Amino acid sequence: MSDSSRPTGIADTDVYITRAFDAPRALVWKFFMQPDLLASWFAPTAHSAPEDSIVVEPRVGGRWELAMVSDATGDSFPMRGTIVELVEPELLVLDVSAVAELGTFDNLFLRIQFHDHGDRTRITLHQGPFDRDAQHDTEIGWGESFVKLDAQLATAKG
């Protein structure tokens, strides 16, 4: 769910999402950092992120890259990130460029904090800056991806 009460420093054009997952932080972290697990959930409905498109180099200066592929058309939308801050399993910060149906986006940042709540994990995600259309589509895309992540985490814990 998107949080309508934005903390100070979150621009109106940024995506800001808080979301709880029914899984321990170490497991949620793995689903963001291991290519096979990332491929199992990342991308909105009717899209996928093929494992062979994913590169994760878990270090400052390392790459965090993937391509979202439309299941209907096969069109590929690459996302290229450089890790600028990494505190395992607490924080992932990326400088990002991405190609989407709405165009090309450069000089984006993506900051994800992983908060430990025992058997649950809360993340706060801050990404931007976007124009209004891209902001809306990005919020929807993360929401749909997180539904897939919920399902994968339930299977991994089961």
CYANA upper distance limits for C-alpha pairs under 8 A (distance plus 0.5 A):
  1 MET  CA     17 ILE  CA      6.83
  1 MET  CA     18 THR  CA      6.99
  1 MET  CA     19 ARG  CA      6.67
  1 MET  CA    143 GLY  CA      7.43
  2 SER  CA     16 TYR  CA      7.00
  2 SER  CA     17 ILE  CA      5.04
  2 SER  CA     18 THR  CA      6.78
  2 SER  CA     19 ARG  CA      8.43
  2 SER  CA    139 GLU  CA      8.03
  3 ASP  CA     16 TYR  CA      7.07
  3 ASP  CA     17 ILE  CA      6.10
  3 ASP  CA     18 THR  CA      6.69
  6 ARG  CA     10 ILE  CA      6.61
  6 ARG  CA     16 TYR  CA      7.76
 10 ILE  CA     14 ASP  CA      6.92
 10 ILE  CA     16 TYR  CA      7.88
 10 ILE  CA    126 HIS  CA      8.24
 11 ALA  CA    129 PRO  CA      8.22
 13 THR  CA    128 GLY  CA      7.29
 13 THR  CA    129 PRO  CA      6.13
 13 THR  CA    130 PHE  CA      5.84
 13 THR  CA    131 ASP  CA      6.72
 13 THR  CA    132 ARG  CA      6.93
 13 THR  CA    135 GLN  CA      6.96
 14 ASP  CA    126 HIS  CA      7.35
 14 ASP  CA    127 GLN  CA      6.12
 14 ASP  CA    128 GLY  CA      4.93
 14 ASP  CA    129 PRO  CA      5.54
 14 ASP  CA    130 PHE  CA      6.59
 14 ASP  CA    135 GLN  CA      7.14
 15 VAL  CA    125 LEU  CA      8.03
 15 VAL  CA    126 HIS  CA      6.09
 15 VAL  CA    127 GLN  CA      5.56
 15 VAL  CA    128 GLY  CA      6.61
 15 VAL  CA    129 PRO  CA      8.39
 15 VAL  CA    135 GLN  CA      6.62
 15 VAL  CA    138 THR  CA      7.79
 15 VAL  CA    139 GLU  CA      6.81
 16 TYR  CA    124 THR  CA      7.77
 16 TYR  CA    125 LEU  CA      6.10
 16 TYR  CA    126 HIS  CA      5.12
 16 TYR  CA    127 GLN  CA      7.16
 17 ILE  CA    123 ILE  CA      8.47
 17 ILE  CA    124 THR  CA      6.24
 17 ILE  CA    125 LEU  CA      5.61
 17 ILE  CA    126 HIS  CA      7.19
 17 ILE  CA    139 GLU  CA      8.35
 18 THR  CA    122 ARG  CA      7.44
 18 THR  CA    123 ILE  CA      6.15
 18 THR  CA    124 THR  CA      4.97
 18 THR  CA    125 LEU  CA      6.84
 19 ARG  CA    122 ARG  CA      6.01
 19 ARG  CA    123 ILE  CA      5.91
 19 ARG  CA    124 THR  CA      7.15
 20 ALA  CA    120 ARG  CA      7.40
 20 ALA  CA    121 THR  CA      6.06
 20 ALA  CA    122 ARG  CA      4.61
 20 ALA  CA    123 ILE  CA      6.82
 21 PHE  CA     28 VAL  CA      8.30
 21 PHE  CA    120 ARG  CA      6.19
 21 PHE  CA    121 THR  CA      5.70
 21 PHE  CA    122 ARG  CA      6.68
 21 PHE  CA    150 ASP  CA      7.15
 22 ASP  CA    119 ASP  CA      7.14
 22 ASP  CA    120 ARG  CA      5.17
 22 ASP  CA    121 THR  CA      7.11
 22 ASP  CA    150 ASP  CA      8.05
 22 ASP  CA    153 LEU  CA      8.05
 22 ASP  CA    154 ALA  CA      8.18
 23 ALA  CA     27 LEU  CA      7.05
 23 ALA  CA     28 VAL  CA      7.06
 23 ALA  CA    119 ASP  CA      5.89
 23 ALA  CA    120 ARG  CA      5.20
 23 ALA  CA    121 THR  CA      6.56
 23 ALA  CA    153 LEU  CA      7.08
 23 ALA  CA    154 ALA  CA      8.31
 23 ALA  CA    157 LYS  CA      7.85
 24 PRO  CA     28 VAL  CA      6.98
 24 PRO  CA    116 ASP  CA      7.63
 24 PRO  CA    117 HIS  CA      7.95
 24 PRO  CA    118 GLY  CA      6.58
 24 PRO  CA    119 ASP  CA      5.09
 24 PRO  CA    120 ARG  CA      5.52
 24 PRO  CA    121 THR  CA      6.16
 25 ARG  CA     29 TRP  CA      6.49
 25 ARG  CA     89 PRO  CA      7.49
 25 ARG  CA    114 PHE  CA      7.09
 25 ARG  CA    115 HIS  CA      7.49
 25 ARG  CA    116 ASP  CA      6.03
 25 ARG  CA    117 HIS  CA      8.20
 25 ARG  CA    118 GLY  CA      8.19
 25 ARG  CA    119 ASP  CA      8.24
 25 ARG  CA    120 ARG  CA      7.37
 25 ARG  CA    121 THR  CA      5.61
 26 ALA  CA     30 LYS  CA      6.87
 26 ALA  CA     89 PRO  CA      6.67
 27 LEU  CA     31 PHE  CA      7.11
 27 LEU  CA    153 LEU  CA      8.38
 28 VAL  CA     32 PHE  CA      7.35
 28 VAL  CA    121 THR  CA      7.75
 28 VAL  CA    153 LEU  CA      8.01
 29 TRP  CA     33 MET  CA      6.84
 29 TRP  CA     88 GLU  CA      8.37
 29 TRP  CA     89 PRO  CA      6.28
 29 TRP  CA     90 GLU  CA      8.43
 29 TRP  CA    114 PHE  CA      7.94
 30 LYS  CA     34 GLN  CA      6.10
 30 LYS  CA     37 LEU  CA      7.71
 31 PHE  CA     37 LEU  CA      5.44
 31 PHE  CA     38 LEU  CA      5.72
 32 PHE  CA     37 LEU  CA      7.81
 32 PHE  CA     38 LEU  CA      6.02
 33 MET  CA     37 LEU  CA      8.28
 33 MET  CA     38 LEU  CA      7.33
 33 MET  CA     56 VAL  CA      6.83
 33 MET  CA     58 PRO  CA      7.69
 34 GLN  CA     38 LEU  CA      6.45
 34 GLN  CA     56 VAL  CA      7.52
 35 PRO  CA     39 ALA  CA      6.50
 35 PRO  CA     51 GLU  CA      6.48
 35 PRO  CA     54 ILE  CA      6.21
 35 PRO  CA     55 VAL  CA      7.20
 35 PRO  CA     56 VAL  CA      7.17
 36 ASP  CA     40 SER  CA      7.11
 36 ASP  CA     51 GLU  CA      6.31
 37 LEU  CA     41 TRP  CA      7.75
 38 LEU  CA     42 PHE  CA      6.23
 38 LEU  CA     49 ALA  CA      8.35
 38 LEU  CA     51 GLU  CA      8.24
 39 ALA  CA     48 SER  CA      7.76
 39 ALA  CA     49 ALA  CA      5.64
 39 ALA  CA     50 PRO  CA      6.26
 39 ALA  CA     51 GLU  CA      5.64
 39 ALA  CA     54 ILE  CA      8.04
 40 SER  CA     49 ALA  CA      8.22
 40 SER  CA    148 LYS  CA      8.37
 40 SER  CA    149 LEU  CA      8.22
 40 SER  CA    152 GLN  CA      7.62
 41 TRP  CA     48 SER  CA      8.17
 41 TRP  CA     49 ALA  CA      8.30
 41 TRP  CA    145 SER  CA      6.44
 41 TRP  CA    146 PHE  CA      7.97
 41 TRP  CA    148 LYS  CA      5.57
 41 TRP  CA    149 LEU  CA      5.63
 41 TRP  CA    152 GLN  CA      7.55
 42 PHE  CA     48 SER  CA      7.24
 42 PHE  CA     49 ALA  CA      6.49
 42 PHE  CA     68 MET  CA      8.43
 42 PHE  CA    145 SER  CA      5.92
 42 PHE  CA    146 PHE  CA      8.43
 42 PHE  CA    148 LYS  CA      8.14
 42 PHE  CA    149 LEU  CA      8.06
 43 ALA  CA     47 HIS  CA      6.06
 43 ALA  CA     48 SER  CA      5.80
 43 ALA  CA     49 ALA  CA      6.56
 43 ALA  CA     68 MET  CA      6.38
 43 ALA  CA    141 GLY  CA      7.19
 43 ALA  CA    142 TRP  CA      8.06
 43 ALA  CA    144 GLU  CA      8.05
 43 ALA  CA    145 SER  CA      5.83
 44 PRO  CA     48 SER  CA      7.86
 44 PRO  CA    140 ILE  CA      8.13
 44 PRO  CA    141 GLY  CA      5.12
 44 PRO  CA    142 TRP  CA      7.31
 44 PRO  CA    143 GLY  CA      8.23
 44 PRO  CA    144 GLU  CA      5.50
 44 PRO  CA    145 SER  CA      5.50
 45 THR  CA    141 GLY  CA      8.13
 45 THR  CA    144 GLU  CA      6.43
 45 THR  CA    145 SER  CA      7.63
 46 ALA  CA     70 SER  CA      6.73
 46 ALA  CA     71 ASP  CA      5.90
 46 ALA  CA     72 ALA  CA      7.69
 47 HIS  CA     68 MET  CA      6.71
 47 HIS  CA     69 VAL  CA      5.75
 47 HIS  CA     70 SER  CA      4.97
 47 HIS  CA     71 ASP  CA      5.61
 48 SER  CA     68 MET  CA      5.99
 48 SER  CA     69 VAL  CA      5.78
 48 SER  CA     70 SER  CA      7.24
 48 SER  CA     71 ASP  CA      7.34
 49 ALA  CA     53 SER  CA      7.49
 49 ALA  CA     54 ILE  CA      8.03
 49 ALA  CA     66 LEU  CA      7.07
 49 ALA  CA     67 ALA  CA      6.08
 49 ALA  CA     68 MET  CA      5.17
 49 ALA  CA     69 VAL  CA      6.61
 50 PRO  CA     54 ILE  CA      7.53
 50 PRO  CA     66 LEU  CA      8.31
 50 PRO  CA     67 ALA  CA      7.58
 50 PRO  CA     68 MET  CA      7.99
 50 PRO  CA     69 VAL  CA      8.09
 53 SER  CA     65 GLU  CA      7.89
 53 SER  CA     66 LEU  CA      5.49
 53 SER  CA     67 ALA  CA      6.13
 54 ILE  CA     64 TRP  CA      7.97
 54 ILE  CA     65 GLU  CA      5.93
 54 ILE  CA     66 LEU  CA      4.77
 54 ILE  CA     67 ALA  CA      7.57
 55 VAL  CA     63 ARG  CA      6.93
 55 VAL  CA     64 TRP  CA      6.10
 55 VAL  CA     65 GLU  CA      5.60
 55 VAL  CA     66 LEU  CA      7.02
 56 VAL  CA     62 GLY  CA      7.75
 56 VAL  CA     63 ARG  CA      6.09
 56 VAL  CA     64 TRP  CA      5.03
 56 VAL  CA     65 GLU  CA      7.04
 57 GLU  CA     62 GLY  CA      5.16
 57 GLU  CA     63 ARG  CA      5.67
 57 GLU  CA     64 TRP  CA      6.90
 58 PRO  CA     62 GLY  CA      6.58
 58 PRO  CA     63 ARG  CA      8.12
 58 PRO  CA     64 TRP  CA      8.46
 58 PRO  CA     83 ILE  CA      8.16
 58 PRO  CA     86 LEU  CA      8.03
 59 ARG  CA     83 ILE  CA      7.21
 59 ARG  CA     85 GLU  CA      8.49
 59 ARG  CA     86 LEU  CA      7.03
 60 VAL  CA     82 THR  CA      8.32
 60 VAL  CA     83 ILE  CA      5.62
 60 VAL  CA     84 VAL  CA      5.72
 60 VAL  CA     85 GLU  CA      6.23
 60 VAL  CA     86 LEU  CA      6.74
 61 GLY  CA     82 THR  CA      6.35
 61 GLY  CA     83 ILE  CA      5.73
 61 GLY  CA     84 VAL  CA      6.51
 62 GLY  CA     82 THR  CA      6.19
 62 GLY  CA     83 ILE  CA      5.86
 63 ARG  CA     80 ARG  CA      7.93
 63 ARG  CA     81 GLY  CA      6.26
 63 ARG  CA     82 THR  CA      5.24
 63 ARG  CA     83 ILE  CA      6.61
 64 TRP  CA     80 ARG  CA      6.95
 64 TRP  CA     81 GLY  CA      5.40
 64 TRP  CA     82 THR  CA      6.48
 64 TRP  CA     83 ILE  CA      7.20
 64 TRP  CA     94 LEU  CA      8.32
 65 GLU  CA     78 PRO  CA      8.06
 65 GLU  CA     79 MET  CA      6.15
 65 GLU  CA     80 ARG  CA      5.05
 65 GLU  CA     81 GLY  CA      6.10
 66 LEU  CA     78 PRO  CA      6.37
 66 LEU  CA     79 MET  CA      5.97
 66 LEU  CA     80 ARG  CA      7.20
 67 ALA  CA     76 SER  CA      6.55
 67 ALA  CA     77 PHE  CA      5.82
 67 ALA  CA     78 PRO  CA      4.53
 67 ALA  CA     79 MET  CA      6.36
 68 MET  CA     76 SER  CA      6.22
 68 MET  CA     77 PHE  CA      5.53
 68 MET  CA     78 PRO  CA      6.67
 68 MET  CA     79 MET  CA      8.22
 69 VAL  CA     74 GLY  CA      6.21
 69 VAL  CA     75 ASP  CA      6.06
 69 VAL  CA     76 SER  CA      4.92
 69 VAL  CA     77 PHE  CA      6.67
 70 SER  CA     74 GLY  CA      5.44
 70 SER  CA     75 ASP  CA      5.82
 70 SER  CA     76 SER  CA      7.06
 77 PHE  CA     98 ALA  CA      7.68
 77 PHE  CA     99 VAL  CA      5.60
 77 PHE  CA    100 ALA  CA      6.00
 77 PHE  CA    101 GLU  CA      8.17
 78 PRO  CA     98 ALA  CA      6.28
 78 PRO  CA     99 VAL  CA      6.09
 78 PRO  CA    100 ALA  CA      8.27
 79 MET  CA     96 VAL  CA      7.44
 79 MET  CA     97 SER  CA      6.42
 79 MET  CA     98 ALA  CA      4.77
 79 MET  CA     99 VAL  CA      6.99
 80 ARG  CA     96 VAL  CA      6.09
 80 ARG  CA     97 SER  CA      5.84
 80 ARG  CA     98 ALA  CA      6.70
 81 GLY  CA     94 LEU  CA      6.14
 81 GLY  CA     95 ASP  CA      5.86
 81 GLY  CA     96 VAL  CA      4.75
 81 GLY  CA     97 SER  CA      6.97
 82 THR  CA     94 LEU  CA      5.84
 82 THR  CA     95 ASP  CA      5.78
 82 THR  CA     96 VAL  CA      7.12
 83 ILE  CA     92 LEU  CA      7.75
 83 ILE  CA     93 VAL  CA      6.41
 83 ILE  CA     94 LEU  CA      5.04
 83 ILE  CA     95 ASP  CA      7.13
 84 VAL  CA     93 VAL  CA      6.13
 84 VAL  CA     94 LEU  CA      5.95
 84 VAL  CA     95 ASP  CA      7.25
 85 GLU  CA     91 LEU  CA      7.74
 85 GLU  CA     92 LEU  CA      6.45
 85 GLU  CA     93 VAL  CA      5.43
 85 GLU  CA     94 LEU  CA      7.56
 86 LEU  CA     90 GLU  CA      8.35
 86 LEU  CA     91 LEU  CA      6.02
 86 LEU  CA     92 LEU  CA      5.41
 86 LEU  CA     93 VAL  CA      6.96
 87 VAL  CA     91 LEU  CA      5.42
 87 VAL  CA     92 LEU  CA      7.23
 88 GLU  CA     92 LEU  CA      8.45
 89 PRO  CA    114 PHE  CA      7.34
 90 GLU  CA    113 GLN  CA      6.17
 90 GLU  CA    114 PHE  CA      5.25
 90 GLU  CA    115 HIS  CA      7.20
 91 LEU  CA    111 ARG  CA      7.91
 91 LEU  CA    112 ILE  CA      6.33
 91 LEU  CA    113 GLN  CA      5.10
 91 LEU  CA    114 PHE  CA      6.63
 92 LEU  CA    110 LEU  CA      8.41
 92 LEU  CA    111 ARG  CA      6.36
 92 LEU  CA    112 ILE  CA      5.77
 92 LEU  CA    113 GLN  CA      7.08
 93 VAL  CA    109 PHE  CA      7.73
 93 VAL  CA    110 LEU  CA      6.10
 93 VAL  CA    111 ARG  CA      4.86
 93 VAL  CA    112 ILE  CA      6.87
 94 LEU  CA    109 PHE  CA      6.10
 94 LEU  CA    110 LEU  CA      5.59
 94 LEU  CA    111 ARG  CA      6.97
 95 ASP  CA    107 ASN  CA      7.04
 95 ASP  CA    108 LEU  CA      6.37
 95 ASP  CA    109 PHE  CA      5.18
 95 ASP  CA    110 LEU  CA      7.08
 96 VAL  CA    106 ASP  CA      7.08
 96 VAL  CA    107 ASN  CA      6.57
 96 VAL  CA    108 LEU  CA      5.41
 96 VAL  CA    109 PHE  CA      6.12
 96 VAL  CA    110 LEU  CA      7.48
 97 SER  CA    104 THR  CA      8.01
 97 SER  CA    105 PHE  CA      5.96
 97 SER  CA    106 ASP  CA      4.79
 97 SER  CA    107 ASN  CA      6.58
 97 SER  CA    108 LEU  CA      6.65
 98 ALA  CA    104 THR  CA      6.32
 98 ALA  CA    105 PHE  CA      5.64
 98 ALA  CA    106 ASP  CA      7.03
 99 VAL  CA    103 GLY  CA      6.34
 99 VAL  CA    104 THR  CA      4.90
 99 VAL  CA    105 PHE  CA      6.71
100 ALA  CA    104 THR  CA      6.68
100 ALA  CA    105 PHE  CA      8.32
102 LEU  CA    133 ASP  CA      8.46
102 LEU  CA    134 ALA  CA      7.33
108 LEU  CA    127 GLN  CA      7.45
108 LEU  CA    128 GLY  CA      5.76
108 LEU  CA    129 PRO  CA      6.52
109 PHE  CA    126 HIS  CA      8.41
109 PHE  CA    127 GLN  CA      5.97
109 PHE  CA    128 GLY  CA      6.20
109 PHE  CA    129 PRO  CA      8.04
110 LEU  CA    125 LEU  CA      7.75
110 LEU  CA    126 HIS  CA      6.37
110 LEU  CA    127 GLN  CA      4.91
110 LEU  CA    128 GLY  CA      7.44
111 ARG  CA    124 THR  CA      8.45
111 ARG  CA    125 LEU  CA      6.22
111 ARG  CA    126 HIS  CA      5.65
111 ARG  CA    127 GLN  CA      6.80
112 ILE  CA    123 ILE  CA      7.05
112 ILE  CA    124 THR  CA      6.14
112 ILE  CA    125 LEU  CA      5.00
112 ILE  CA    126 HIS  CA      7.00
113 GLN  CA    123 ILE  CA      5.88
113 GLN  CA    124 THR  CA      5.74
113 GLN  CA    125 LEU  CA      7.12
114 PHE  CA    121 THR  CA      7.11
114 PHE  CA    122 ARG  CA      6.52
114 PHE  CA    123 ILE  CA      5.13
114 PHE  CA    124 THR  CA      7.39
115 HIS  CA    121 THR  CA      6.11
115 HIS  CA    122 ARG  CA      5.51
115 HIS  CA    123 ILE  CA      6.37
116 ASP  CA    120 ARG  CA      7.34
116 ASP  CA    121 THR  CA      5.72
116 ASP  CA    122 ARG  CA      7.32
117 HIS  CA    121 THR  CA      5.89
117 HIS  CA    122 ARG  CA      7.62
128 GLY  CA    135 GLN  CA      8.25
130 PHE  CA    134 ALA  CA      6.19
130 PHE  CA    135 GLN  CA      5.74
131 ASP  CA    135 GLN  CA      6.49
132 ARG  CA    136 HIS  CA      6.71
133 ASP  CA    137 ASP  CA      6.75
134 ALA  CA    138 THR  CA      6.40
135 GLN  CA    139 GLU  CA      6.73
136 HIS  CA    140 ILE  CA      6.87
137 ASP  CA    141 GLY  CA      6.53
138 THR  CA    142 TRP  CA      6.65
139 GLU  CA    143 GLY  CA      6.66
140 ILE  CA    144 GLU  CA      6.65
141 GLY  CA    145 SER  CA      6.56
142 TRP  CA    146 PHE  CA      6.51
143 GLY  CA    147 VAL  CA      6.98
144 GLU  CA    148 LYS  CA      7.21
145 SER  CA    149 LEU  CA      6.75
146 PHE  CA    150 ASP  CA      6.58
147 VAL  CA    151 ALA  CA      7.12
148 LYS  CA    152 GLN  CA      6.85
149 LEU  CA    153 LEU  CA      6.53
150 ASP  CA    154 ALA  CA      6.72
151 ALA  CA    155 THR  CA      6.90
152 GLN  CA    156 ALA  CA      6.63
153 LEU  CA    157 LYS  CA      6.57
154 ALA  CA    158 GLY  CA      6.48
